[in-house]
Amino acid sequence: MASDNIFAGLKVVDFSSFVAAPGAAVILSDFGADVIKVEPPGGDPWRHAHKIAPQPAADEPYQWHLANRNKRGMTLDLKSPGAQQVVQQLVTWADVFIVNTPHPARKKLKLEYDDLARWNPRLIYADLTGFGESGPDADLPGFDITAFWARSGLLSMTRDAGVPPTWPVAGSGDNATALGIYSAIVTALYRRERTGKGAYVTTSLLASGVWSASVAIQAALAGAKFAAPHDRKHPANAALNVYRASDGTWFVLVVMPDKLAAVANAIGRPDLLTDERFSDPATLTANMPQLVAILDEVFAAQPMAHWHDVFSGVHVTYGAVRGPQEVIDDPQLRANDVIVPLEGAGGKLTSTISNPIQVHGVDKVSARRAPDLGEHTEAILQELGFDAKDIEGLRASGAVPNVNEHAA
């Protein structure tokens, strides 16, 4: 039987926007934390990303729900003098405070660590930046495409020879970085359990990108000689390449040296093992395009289902290249709770993607839709100790915008 949620009773204030930092808050909420999402009067811009090309177009704000499910939502205009008292109460209430506002603006808004820790020295202050806190580009704005992908070296390495860099999947670097800032928060919480002390934790899109590219970056640090960019028809190794079956399915094939004989026999081409063109490393390298051409012809003769049986029969690693519409129908995802039901989003959006962390014996909470803009503002203010007169004053001052004036 599953135990109580790990983070039940943990209080999190999410002042962040877009994907990576809110994604860290989602992981905390998946395990039971009470997360309050604080948005400016116009809302987090990520609410509207489903309407911006080249993002897949949909009626429902699917990205918003993915990055903000299970949270309560309130609006707050930090530029209003009255907002500071609300921030103070939120910080006093919180265990964790997550922010990704650029530091120059953060300083003006009095959201820096030193501004908040005086109210709550046990606070875990989680700071996500594009390029890190220090250095000449610390204040540059950064998205995952620029900081995680381009600056880290990943974008230069994930392309074939002779073609320009491509445009990676939106949010892919953000979601990898979300795991990093989540890990920093959990590490600091463990430290607080031992010492009673709060902490300032941070990571960046750039640091996460370099970590993701670290095998190649470590090679550069070692002065390694890099191979030319991948060329499918003239690869460094035909046994590590991409091929296409007769039904048009592309697949990635990874055949290690100890499996070469078994694969050659399984595909009906044992002659390749004794072919003089491929008999030693020098001739194999010189004739690699010919070997690829042979394999192209072999694999193009049968559908993917056939090659699935062949490769599985000899325990060879391979992967069919699938599009999003095929991925969501993969039975592995539901069998392993990767795709789970989403409550209350409406329309066609009835499922969502769970975070990839599983703790056996512990259930995640049921995924609930992300909040409407300012949906829980009044209830949260009351919980923080503001009475009806206080709330009326906050609305009159503009610190707490009227929800109806700023529809999601």
C-alpha positions as semicolon CSV with decimal commas, in nm:
position;residue;x (nm);y (nm);z (nm)
1;M;0,000;0,000;0,000
2;A;0,130;0,344;-0,089
3;S;0,230;0,578;0,190
4;D;0,138;0,943;0,227
5;N;0,276;1,184;-0,033
6;I;0,639;1,267;0,035
7;F;0,594;1,645;0,033
8;A;0,254;1,668;0,202
9;G;0,268;1,986;0,414
10;L;0,554;2,140;0,214
11;K;0,467;2,497;0,114
12;V;0,601;2,633;-0,214
13;V;0,568;2,979;-0,368
14;D;0,629;2,976;-0,742
15;F;0,711;3,325;-0,869
16;S;0,862;3,190;-1,191
17;S;0,743;3,189;-1,552
18;F;0,763;2,987;-1,872
19;V;0,882;2,627;-1,831
20;A;1,192;2,520;-1,640
21;A;1,141;2,674;-1,296
22;P;0,761;2,613;-1,295
23;G;0,842;2,256;-1,399
24;A;1,044;2,208;-1,080
25;A;0,741;2,326;-0,881
26;V;0,525;2,074;-1,069
27;I;0,750;1,788;-0,955
28;L;0,715;1,906;-0,595
29;S;0,338;1,930;-0,640
30;D;0,321;1,583;-0,795
31;F;0,453;1,449;-0,464
32;G;0,204;1,645;-0,256
33;A;0,349;1,993;-0,199
34;D;0,107;2,287;-0,175
35;V;0,223;2,518;-0,454
36;I;0,101;2,875;-0,498
37;K;0,165;3,014;-0,846
38;V;0,201;3,394;-0,834
39;E;0,149;3,575;-1,164
40;P;0,165;3,939;-1,277
41;P;-0,159;4,111;-1,385
42;G;-0,129;3,989;-1,743
43;G;-0,040;3,636;-1,643
44;D;0,255;3,410;-1,722
45;P;0,320;3,437;-2,100
46;W;0,332;3,057;-2,115
47;R;-0,048;3,058;-2,082
48;H;-0,069;3,158;-2,448
49;A;0,217;2,955;-2,602
50;H;-0,023;2,710;-2,768
51;K;-0,121;2,994;-3,003
52;I;0,234;3,082;-3,112
53;A;0,393;2,917;-3,420
54;P;0,573;2,684;-3,456
55;Q;0,411;2,530;-3,148
56;P;0,145;2,268;-3,228
57;A;-0,187;2,454;-3,241
58;A;-0,470;2,348;-3,010
59;D;-0,779;2,496;-2,849
60;E;-0,665;2,403;-2,498
61;P;-0,353;2,559;-2,341
62;Y;-0,185;2,222;-2,310
63;Q;0,159;2,366;-2,227
64;W;0,017;2,573;-1,944
65;H;-0,140;2,270;-1,779
66;L;0,179;2,068;-1,819
67;A;0,396;2,331;-1,645
68;N;0,144;2,440;-1,379
69;R;-0,084;2,151;-1,289
70;N;-0,172;2,090;-0,923
71;K;-0,101;2,454;-0,829
72;R;-0,319;2,722;-0,674
73;G;-0,303;3,055;-0,855
74;M;-0,303;3,419;-0,752
75;T;-0,218;3,750;-0,918
76;L;0,005;4,019;-0,771
77;D;0,138;4,343;-0,918
78;L;0,485;4,368;-0,770
79;K;0,520;4,725;-0,896
80;S;0,248;4,836;-0,657
81;P;0,375;4,954;-0,315
82;G;0,112;4,744;-0,141
83;A;0,244;4,422;-0,291
84;Q;0,540;4,401;-0,055
85;Q;0,323;4,309;0,245
86;V;0,173;4,021;0,046
87;V;0,521;3,901;-0,056
88;Q;0,627;3,912;0,310
89;Q;0,334;3,697;0,416
90;L;0,395;3,452;0,132
91;V;0,764;3,421;0,223
92;T;0,682;3,377;0,593
93;W;0,437;3,100;0,497
94;A;0,668;2,923;0,251
95;D;0,930;2,651;0,277
96;V;1,044;2,701;-0,083
97;F;1,045;3,013;-0,301
98;I;1,112;2,967;-0,675
99;V;1,201;3,259;-0,900
100;N;1,352;3,319;-1,245
101;T;1,300;3,695;-1,285
102;P;1,620;3,850;-1,432
103;H;1,836;3,980;-1,151
104;P;1,829;4,351;-1,247
105;A;1,448;4,346;-1,236
106;R;1,450;4,122;-0,931
107;K;1,661;4,373;-0,745
108;K;1,416;4,656;-0,822
109;L;1,124;4,440;-0,711
110;K;1,305;4,345;-0,387
111;L;1,289;3,974;-0,462
112;E;1,656;3,892;-0,409
113;Y;1,751;3,630;-0,151
114;D;1,867;3,883;0,107
115;D;1,535;4,069;0,073
116;L;1,336;3,758;0,159
117;A;1,556;3,553;0,394
118;R;1,528;3,822;0,664
119;W;1,160;3,728;0,695
120;N;1,223;3,353;0,690
121;P;1,579;3,226;0,751
122;R;1,463;2,865;0,693
123;L;1,354;2,950;0,338
124;I;1,488;2,749;0,044
125;Y;1,531;3,015;-0,224
126;A;1,558;2,855;-0,570
127;D;1,702;3,078;-0,842
128;L;1,698;2,975;-1,208
129;T;1,892;3,180;-1,463
130;G;1,976;3,148;-1,829
131;F;2,353;3,174;-1,811
132;G;2,444;3,165;-1,441
133;E;2,469;3,429;-1,171
134;S;2,821;3,548;-1,255
135;G;3,026;3,629;-1,562
136;P;2,993;3,876;-1,849
137;D;2,661;3,733;-1,972
138;A;2,490;3,681;-1,637
139;D;2,219;3,935;-1,719
140;L;2,144;3,810;-2,071
141;P;1,790;3,683;-2,123
142;G;1,789;3,316;-2,207
143;F;1,552;3,051;-2,338
144;D;1,636;2,684;-2,370
145;I;1,701;2,725;-2,745
146;T;1,969;2,987;-2,678
147;A;2,120;2,893;-2,343
148;F;2,063;2,516;-2,312
149;W;2,093;2,420;-2,678
150;A;2,302;2,677;-2,866
151;R;2,546;2,803;-2,603
152;S;2,618;2,457;-2,454
153;G;2,734;2,303;-2,783
154;L;2,440;2,063;-2,809
155;L;2,288;2,231;-3,113
156;S;2,613;2,211;-3,308
157;M;2,642;1,837;-3,241
158;T;2,284;1,725;-3,306
159;R;2,287;1,763;-3,682
160;D;2,410;1,575;-3,987
161;A;2,698;1,678;-4,207
162;G;2,633;1,960;-4,450
163;V;2,314;2,091;-4,292
164;P;2,257;2,392;-4,066
165;P;2,155;2,360;-3,701
166;T;1,792;2,260;-3,660
167;W;1,524;2,389;-3,424
168;P;1,491;2,155;-3,124
169;V;1,168;2,050;-2,956
170;A;1,027;2,334;-2,744
171;G;1,074;2,287;-2,373
172;S;1,315;1,994;-2,403
173;G;1,603;2,184;-2,244
174;D;1,367;2,349;-1,998
175;N;1,233;2,020;-1,869
176;A;1,582;1,877;-1,829
177;T;1,674;2,189;-1,632
178;A;1,359;2,155;-1,420
179;L;1,500;1,829;-1,286
180;G;1,819;2,015;-1,195
181;I;1,653;2,292;-0,996
182;Y;1,421;2,037;-0,833
183;S;1,728;1,836;-0,726
184;A;1,888;2,148;-0,582
185;I;1,571;2,222;-0,382
186;V;1,548;1,866;-0,247
187;T;1,919;1,870;-0,157
188;A;1,869;2,193;0,037
189;L;1,560;2,055;0,211
190;Y;1,762;1,753;0,324
191;R;2,032;1,987;0,454
192;R;1,767;2,189;0,638
193;E;1,639;1,873;0,805
194;R;1,991;1,815;0,940
195;T;2,090;2,173;1,026
196;G;1,772;2,380;1,045
197;K;1,923;2,626;0,798
198;G;1,764;2,763;0,483
199;A;1,961;2,795;0,161
200;Y;2,003;2,978;-0,166
201;V;2,018;2,722;-0,449
202;T;2,061;2,783;-0,816
203;T;2,129;2,637;-1,156
204;S;2,105;2,764;-1,512
205;L;1,989;2,654;-1,854
206;L;2,352;2,678;-1,967
207;A;2,484;2,459;-1,685
208;S;2,216;2,199;-1,755
209;G;2,295;2,206;-2,128
210;V;2,667;2,160;-2,069
211;W;2,591;1,875;-1,828
212;S;2,374;1,713;-2,098
213;A;2,658;1,757;-2,349
214;S;2,923;1,667;-2,093
215;V;3,067;1,361;-2,271
216;A;3,162;1,579;-2,568
217;I;3,258;1,880;-2,355
218;Q;3,479;1,658;-2,138
219;A;3,637;1,529;-2,459
220;A;3,714;1,888;-2,557
221;L;3,870;1,943;-2,214
222;A;4,089;1,639;-2,280
223;G;4,201;1,775;-2,618
224;A;4,024;1,494;-2,803
225;K;4,002;1,481;-3,181
226;F;3,639;1,500;-3,290
227;A;3,495;1,305;-3,580
228;A;3,322;1,488;-3,863
229;P;2,947;1,546;-3,819
230;H;2,734;1,239;-3,869
231;D;2,667;1,145;-4,233
232;R;2,410;0,869;-4,264
233;K;2,542;0,742;-4,598
234;H;2,905;0,763;-4,488
235;P;2,901;0,713;-4,111
236;A;3,197;0,641;-3,888
237;N;3,032;0,304;-3,817
238;A;2,757;0,143;-4,027
239;A;2,655;-0,064;-3,724
240;L;2,563;0,259;-3,542
241;N;2,337;0,429;-3,791
242;V;1,984;0,514;-3,902
243;Y;1,800;0,300;-4,157
244;R;1,450;0,280;-4,306
245;A;1,215;-0,018;-4,332
246;S;0,985;-0,085;-4,628
247;D;0,687;0,078;-4,454
248;G;0,879;0,407;-4,430
249;T;0,970;0,372;-4,061
250;W;1,314;0,502;-3,974
251;F;1,499;0,322;-3,697
252;V;1,821;0,366;-3,505
253;L;2,041;0,057;-3,501
254;V;2,312;0,003;-3,237
255;V;2,509;-0,317;-3,295
256;M;2,804;-0,374;-3,063
257;P;3,102;-0,580;-3,189
258;D;3,000;-0,897;-3,005
259;K;2,664;-0,896;-3,188
260;L;2,787;-0,841;-3,545
261;A;2,790;-1,208;-3,645
262;A;2,446;-1,274;-3,498
263;V;2,296;-0,974;-3,677
264;A;2,457;-1,058;-4,012
265;N;2,308;-1,407;-3,991
266;A;1,970;-1,283;-3,871
267;I;1,929;-1,041;-4,161
268;G;2,030;-1,311;-4,409
269;R;2,368;-1,163;-4,502
270;P;2,638;-1,379;-4,339
271;D;2,852;-1,308;-4,644
272;L;2,920;-0,959;-4,509
273;L;3,137;-1,117;-4,238
274;T;3,382;-1,253;-4,498
275;D;3,351;-0,983;-4,765
276;E;3,703;-0,855;-4,843
277;R;3,575;-0,497;-4,865
278;F;3,493;-0,508;-4,495
279;S;3,760;-0,749;-4,369
280;D;3,984;-0,512;-4,175
281;P;3,947;-0,164;-4,020
282;A;4,121;0,020;-4,305
283;T;3,920;-0,136;-4,587
284;L;3,600;-0,119;-4,385
285;T;3,646;0,255;-4,335
286;A;3,721;0,308;-4,704
287;N;3,415;0,106;-4,810
288;M;3,170;0,223;-4,544
289;P;2,936;0,385;-4,802
290;Q;2,911;0,052;-4,987
291;L;2,822;-0,129;-4,664
292;V;2,555;0,128;-4,585
293;A;2,412;0,091;-4,936
294;I;2,389;-0,287;-4,887
295;L;2,219;-0,249;-4,551
296;D;1,981;0,013;-4,693
297;E;1,871;-0,240;-4,955
298;V;1,831;-0,518;-4,698
299;F;1,629;-0,312;-4,450
300;A;1,412;-0,154;-4,721
301;A;1,288;-0,500;-4,819
302;Q;1,083;-0,564;-4,503
303;P;0,848;-0,363;-4,278
304;M;0,938;-0,248;-3,926
305;A;0,740;-0,529;-3,765
306;H;0,970;-0,779;-3,933
307;W;1,285;-0,604;-3,813
308;H;1,137;-0,575;-3,465
309;D;1,118;-0,956;-3,453
310;V;1,466;-0,998;-3,604
311;F;1,641;-0,757;-3,370
312;S;1,452;-0,877;-3,064
313;G;1,546;-1,235;-3,152
314;V;1,917;-1,158;-3,131
315;H;1,883;-0,908;-2,843
316;V;2,013;-0,612;-3,042
317;T;1,943;-0,256;-2,932
318;Y;1,734;-0,058;-3,178
319;G;1,472;0,213;-3,169
320;A;1,196;0,294;-3,413
321;V;1,176;0,670;-3,470
322;R;0,828;0,778;-3,365
323;G;0,630;1,098;-3,396
324;P;0,422;1,249;-3,114
325;Q;0,098;1,087;-3,231
326;E;0,264;0,745;-3,218
327;V;0,431;0,811;-2,884
328;I;0,103;0,878;-2,704
329;D;-0,027;0,538;-2,816
330;D;0,278;0,351;-2,684
331;P;0,149;0,104;-2,420
332;Q;0,478;0,137;-2,227
333;L;0,384;0,491;-2,125
334;R;0,061;0,407;-1,949
335;A;0,198;0,082;-1,808
336;N;0,467;0,287;-1,633
337;D;0,251;0,589;-1,544
338;V;0,435;0,820;-1,782
339;I;0,102;0,938;-1,923
340;V;-0,163;0,986;-1,652
341;P;-0,518;1,127;-1,636
342;L;-0,558;1,504;-1,600
343;E;-0,862;1,626;-1,409
344;G;-1,064;1,931;-1,505
345;A;-0,875;2,076;-1,802
346;G;-1,172;2,039;-2,036
347;G;-1,196;1,978;-2,407
348;K;-0,977;1,704;-2,549
349;L;-0,708;1,748;-2,285
350;T;-0,776;1,454;-2,054
351;S;-0,420;1,329;-1,997
352;T;-0,080;1,471;-1,912
353;I;0,282;1,363;-1,872
354;S;0,396;1,278;-1,522
355;N;0,743;1,373;-1,404
356;P;0,994;1,091;-1,460
357;I;1,072;1,027;-1,092
358;Q;0,915;0,722;-0,930
359;V;0,949;0,628;-0,562
360;H;0,818;0,280;-0,498
361;G;0,564;0,272;-0,217
362;V;0,475;0,637;-0,266
363;D;0,187;0,763;-0,480
364;K;0,189;1,089;-0,669
365;V;-0,118;1,307;-0,634
366;S;-0,380;1,291;-0,906
367;A;-0,298;1,547;-1,173
368;R;-0,536;1,845;-1,169
369;R;-0,565;2,125;-1,420
370;A;-0,355;2,440;-1,387
371;P;-0,528;2,741;-1,229
372;D;-0,713;3,014;-1,414
373;L;-0,552;3,356;-1,379
374;G;-0,599;3,472;-1,020
375;E;-0,837;3,187;-0,947
376;H;-0,742;3,141;-0,581
377;T;-0,622;3,493;-0,497
378;E;-0,882;3,576;-0,234
379;A;-0,868;3,236;-0,062
380;I;-0,487;3,254;-0,044
381;L;-0,491;3,607;0,097
382;Q;-0,736;3,499;0,365
383;E;-0,515;3,202;0,447
384;L;-0,221;3,440;0,484
385;G;-0,414;3,644;0,740
386;F;-0,565;3,926;0,531
387;D;-0,925;4,009;0,621
388;A;-1,194;4,142;0,387
389;K;-1,098;4,505;0,451
390;D;-0,730;4,431;0,385
391;I;-0,813;4,257;0,060
392;E;-1,034;4,545;-0,049
393;G;-0,744;4,781;0,017
394;L;-0,504;4,563;-0,182
395;R;-0,743;4,562;-0,476
396;A;-0,797;4,937;-0,454
397;S;-0,421;4,997;-0,457
398;G;-0,374;4,773;-0,760
399;A;-0,147;4,532;-0,572
400;V;-0,401;4,256;-0,625
401;P;-0,560;4,305;-0,968
402;N;-0,923;4,228;-1,031
403;V;-0,930;3,887;-1,196
404;N;-1,205;3,985;-1,438
405;E;-0,988;4,257;-1,586
406;H;-0,724;4,011;-1,700
407;A;-0,877;3,696;-1,843
408;A;-0,650;3,399;-1,893
